[in-house]
Amino acid sequence: MTFIGLDLGTSSLKAILINDHQEILAEHAVPLSVQRKHDGWSEQDPQSWCDAAVEALSALSSAADCSAVRGIGLSGHMHGATLVGADDRSLRPCMLWNDTRSHRQATEMDADPQFREITGNIVFPGFTAPKVEWVRQNEPETFKQTAKILLPKDFLRLFLTGEHVSEMSDAAGTSWLDTGQRDWSTALLSACALSRDHMPALVEGAAASGTLRAGLAATLGLPQCIIAGGAGDNAAAAIGAGVVRDGTAFLSLGTSGVLFAANAGYRPDPASAVHTFCHALPDTWHQMGVILAATDALEWLCRLTGQTAAALTQDLGPVRAPGKTLFLPYLGGERTPHNDAAIRGQFLHLEHATDAKEAARAVLQGVSYAFADCKAALAQTGTTLNRALALGGGTKSRHWTQMLASTLDITLDVPRDGDFGAALGAARLGMMASTGAGPEIATQPPLDHSVDPDPTLVPAMAEGHDRYQHAYSVLKDL
C-alpha cells in the first residue's frame, strides 16, 4: 500500500508518495506565483492549484508505481478566501493569508464580542471572514454570485472529488467556526450576511472526505482512492512531526515563526493573541504563537548588507550574553502577542563599532526574543513548555538554536535530515482515512541532537528580553 500527501503552499505545491513504512518513494514540487496588484493585496488564481496538482501527481505516477495508492491527504495555506459560484468555478482570485486589505473589516468584527467568545480567537486581518466582508462591501455582484466559500486546499479537494468539504483545523482559522464545538457558528455566519449553505461540510482531518473522481484518476494513472479531510499547514506539519499528544510542541523557524503546542482540551485566551485552533485529530486542539518575520528578518539584513545569510552568520562564534544593539523584527507588523499590523521593525543602540556581524547577532537575538514573547503568551493560557522539536530552515544554524534554547529556557530537539513537514503529515492523514490507522502512526522523527539551555546565559537572556519588551512599549506609538 502507498499513500500521497499534497501540500499546497504559497510558493509551491508539493506532492510526496510514501509506503506503509512511511518511507518517501517519490516527490515533486510545482512552483506557484502570487499577484500583488496593490499595496497589501496578495492573490492567487485557484485554477493554478489544480493545474499544479495534475502536474505533481502525474510526476509521481511517472517516477514510481502508484497502482497501490490507497489514500491522499491534503494540506494547505490557511485563511484564504476562495469564492465559488453555482458552477463550482472560482469567481475571483483567492485572497491569501497575507492579504491585509481587510484590516478595517477585521477591526469592526473583532469589536463584536461574540466573535472572540465563539471562535476563541482575535479576528485578525489575515483571516477569511473579514476578507469576504471586504468583497461584500467592495464587490457586491461577486458576493451575490457566491454559492460556496472554500479554503485553498478545499478548492483543490473540490477539483479532486467534486465535494464541498473542509475539516476542523483549517476551518478554525476563518472566524466562523465554534472552535470548542467543532462546528460552524450560525450566529457568526448570520453576522456576515451568510448561512450554512455557503459553507462546506465538515469532517475530521483523519476521516474520508470523498474519493478521487473516476475520470481524473484514469488521467493521472491512479486508483479511485480515498481523499482524507487533511489539515491546515501548521496542523499538518504537527502530524508530520508527531506533535499530537498534550504538551508536545514544535518551534518552526522558517520565513515566519511558529511556536505550536498540542492540547487535549480547549483553552482559548484571545487577549493573548495566541491562536487556538482545532487539531487535525478528533477531540484535540492546538495553540500557536505566530511571529511574522523569522528567517525573513535575516533575509532582510542580507539584502541590506549585500551579504548572504551564510556569510553573515558563519563566524559569530559561541553564543554570548546580548550586547547593546537591539533589533525588533516587526518588518510587516506582528501577531503574537501584539496583534499590531502597524508596528514596524527597529534597530536600537547602534554605534560606530556596530558592524554587519553585530547586526546579524542582534537580528537572530531579536527573533529569539519574539519567540520568547510567544512562549510567555502560551503560558498565559496555561500551556507551559519545557522542550520542543526544532523545525525549519533556520534550525540548521547551531548558533541560532543554542541562542533560542537559552532565550526560551527550553530544550530544543533537532531531527535528523528528512521531510517531517506538512506533506508528510498530509500523507499520514491519508493513511489514517483509508486504512483505519490511528494517531499512533504520527510518530516523532529520530533526533540528530538536542540543544539544552546554557544556565550561564539564561539570566542574561531574560534581562535582554525585558529590554526588548520595554523597547516595544516605548516605540509602538512612534
Secondary structure, DSSP 4 states (H G I P E B T S, - for coil): -EEEEEEE-SSEEEEEEEETT--EEEEEEEE---B--STT--EE-HHHHHHHHHHHHHHHHHHS--TTEEEEEEEE-SS-BEEE-TTS-BSSPEE-TT--TTHHHHHHHHTSHHHHHHHSS---TTSHHHHHHHHHHH-HHHHHH--EEE-HHHHHHHHHHS--EEEHHHHTTTT-EETTTTEE-HHHHHHTT--GGGSPEEE-TTSEEEE--HHHHHHHT----EEE--EEHHHHHHHHHT--STT-EEEEESSSEEEEEEESS----GGGT-EEEE-SSTT-EEEEEEES-SHHHHHHHHHHHT--HHHHHTT--S-----S-EEE--TT-B-TTT-BSS---EEES--TT--HHHHHHHHHHHHHHHHHHHHHHHHHTT---SEEEEESGGGG-HHHHHHHHHHHTSEEEEEPSS--SHHHHHHHHHHHHHH---GGG-PPPPEEEEE---TTTHHHHHHHHHHHHHHHHHHTT-
